[in-house]
Amino acid sequence: MNTPQNDEQVLAAIKALVDEEHALHGTGVLDDPGKARLEAVRVQLDQCWDLLRQRRALREFGEDPDKAKVRPANVVEEYRQ
């Protein structure tokens, strides 16, 4: 995933991923490549939401939001458990 540079770009990436997720669900039964893409989209969504939360938290505490970094999939996926 290309790292968005500001909140607006993160939100735009989230919207694009949500649109793709809806399109994949709209196809009905997914084949294996479709299932793999859906899972990749979900992981990227989790990463984008995490990045946005980081940026907002940094800003809230007077830090530079550009210090936020996209965390690896295995890190953001652990938050679900």
Backbone hydrogen bonds in HBPLUS format (Angstrom, degrees):
<---DONOR---> <-ACCEPTOR-->    atom                        ^
c    i                          cat <-CA-CA->   ^        H-A-AA   ^      H-
h    n   atom  resd res      DA  || num        DHA   H-A  angle D-A-AA Bond
n    s   type  num  typ     dist DA aas  dist angle  dist       angle   num
A0009-GLN N   A0006-ASN O   3.09 MM   3  5.37 119.5  2.47 102.8 117.2     1
A0010-VAL N   A0006-ASN O   3.00 MM   4  6.35 152.7  2.08 152.5 161.2     2
A0011-LEU N   A0007-ASP O   2.85 MM   4  6.12 165.6  1.87 155.9 159.3     3
A0012-ALA N   A0008-GLU O   2.88 MM   4  6.08 150.3  1.97 141.6 150.3     4
A0013-ALA N   A0009-GLN O   2.91 MM   4  6.09 153.1  1.99 142.7 149.7     5
A0014-ILE N   A0010-VAL O   2.89 MM   4  6.20 154.6  1.96 149.9 157.3     6
A0015-LYS N   A0011-LEU O   2.93 MM   4  6.19 160.9  1.97 148.1 152.9     7
A0016-ALA N   A0012-ALA O   2.97 MM   4  6.21 162.0  2.00 148.8 153.5     8
A0017-LEU N   A0013-ALA O   2.95 MM   4  6.15 157.8  2.00 148.3 154.5     9
A0018-VAL N   A0014-ILE O   2.86 MM   4  6.07 158.7  1.90 154.4 160.4    10
A0019-ASP N   A0015-LYS O   2.89 MM   4  6.09 160.3  1.93 150.5 156.0    11
A0020-GLU N   A0016-ALA O   2.96 MM   4  6.22 154.3  2.03 143.1 150.1    12
A0021-GLU N   A0017-LEU O   2.82 MM   4  6.06 154.9  1.89 147.1 154.5    13
A0022-HIS N   A0018-VAL O   2.91 MM   4  6.16 161.0  1.94 152.9 157.1    14
A0023-ALA N   A0019-ASP O   2.96 MM   4  6.19 154.6  2.03 145.1 152.4    15
A0024-LEU N   A0020-GLU O   2.88 MM   4  6.14 157.2  1.93 150.9 156.8    16
A0025-HIS N   A0021-GLU O   2.99 MM   4  6.27 159.8  2.03 149.1 154.5    17
A0026-GLY N   A0022-HIS O   2.87 MM   4  6.01 142.3  2.01 141.6 152.8    18
A0027-THR N   A0024-LEU O   3.24 MM   3  5.48 156.8  2.29 103.8 110.6    19
A0028-GLY N   A0025-HIS O   3.33 MM   3  6.00 169.6  2.34 117.0 119.7    20
A0035-LYS N   A0031-ASP O   2.86 MM   4  6.16 155.6  1.92 158.2 166.0    21
A0036-ALA N   A0032-ASP O   2.93 MM   4  6.13 159.0  1.97 152.2 157.9    22
A0037-ARG N   A0033-PRO O   2.91 MM   4  6.11 155.7  1.97 144.8 151.4    23
A0038-LEU N   A0034-GLY O   2.89 MM   4  6.09 157.5  1.94 146.5 152.8    24
A0039-GLU N   A0035-LYS O   3.01 MM   4  6.25 158.4  2.05 147.8 152.9    25
A0040-ALA N   A0036-ALA O   2.98 MM   4  6.23 155.6  2.04 145.4 152.5    26
A0041-VAL N   A0037-ARG O   2.84 MM   4  6.10 154.8  1.91 152.4 159.3    27
A0042-ARG N   A0038-LEU O   2.99 MM   4  6.24 158.1  2.03 147.8 153.5    28
A0043-VAL N   A0039-GLU O   3.00 MM   4  6.27 156.3  2.06 149.1 155.1    29
A0044-GLN N   A0040-ALA O   2.95 MM   4  6.19 162.7  1.98 149.2 154.0    30
A0045-LEU N   A0041-VAL O   2.85 MM   4  6.09 150.9  1.93 148.9 157.5    31
A0046-ASP N   A0042-ARG O   2.99 MM   4  6.27 159.9  2.03 147.2 151.9    32
A0047-GLN N   A0043-VAL O   2.94 MM   4  6.26 155.2  2.01 149.6 156.7    33
A0048-CYS N   A0044-GLN O   2.88 MM   4  6.12 155.4  1.94 147.8 154.3    34
A0049-TRP N   A0045-LEU O   2.89 MM   4  6.14 169.4  1.90 159.9 162.0    35
A0050-ASP N   A0046-ASP O   2.95 MM   4  6.07 157.9  2.00 145.1 151.7    36
A0051-LEU N   A0047-GLN O   2.90 MM   4  6.08 157.5  1.95 146.2 152.4    37
A0052-LEU N   A0048-CYS O   2.89 MM   4  6.15 160.9  1.93 153.8 158.7    38
A0053-ARG N   A0049-TRP O   2.93 MM   4  6.20 159.2  1.98 149.0 154.6    39
A0054-GLN N   A0050-ASP O   2.89 MM   4  6.16 158.5  1.94 151.0 157.2    40
A0055-ARG N   A0051-LEU O   2.91 MM   4  6.17 165.8  1.93 154.0 157.3    41
A0056-ARG N   A0052-LEU O   2.98 MM   4  6.18 163.6  2.00 151.8 156.0    42
A0057-ALA N   A0053-ARG O   2.92 MM   4  6.07 158.7  1.96 149.7 155.6    43
A0058-LEU N   A0054-GLN O   2.88 MM   4  6.10 166.8  1.90 158.4 161.8    44
A0059-ARG N   A0055-ARG O   3.00 MM   4  6.18 163.1  2.03 148.1 153.0    45
A0060-GLU N   A0056-ARG O   2.89 MM   4  6.04 157.8  1.94 146.1 152.6    46
A0061-PHE N   A0057-ALA O   3.15 MM   4  6.38 145.2  2.27 146.9 154.5    47
A0063-GLU N   A0058-LEU O   2.74 MM   5  4.81 152.3  1.82 159.2 149.6    48
A0062-GLY N   A0059-ARG O   3.06 MM   3  5.14 159.2  2.11 114.3 113.5    49
A0067-LYS N   A0064-ASP O   3.04 MM   3  5.79 165.6  2.06 123.2 126.1    50
A0068-ALA N   A0065-PRO O   3.13 MM   3  5.76 166.9  2.15 116.1 120.3    51
A0075-VAL N   A0072-PRO O   2.96 MM   3  5.42 138.2  2.14 109.9 121.6    52
A0076-VAL N   A0072-PRO O   3.23 MM   4  6.67 162.3  2.26 160.5 163.1    53
A0077-GLU N   A0073-ALA O   2.89 MM   4  5.86 153.7  1.96 154.8 162.3    54
A0078-GLU N   A0075-VAL O   3.20 MM   3  5.39 138.1  2.39 100.8 111.7    55
A0079-TYR N   A0076-VAL O   3.28 MM   3  5.51 148.5  2.39 101.1 109.4    56
A0080-ARG N   A0077-GLU O   3.34 MM   3  5.87 156.6  2.40 110.0 115.3    57
A0081-GLN N   A0078-GLU O   3.20 MM   3  5.74 151.5  2.29 113.0 119.8    58
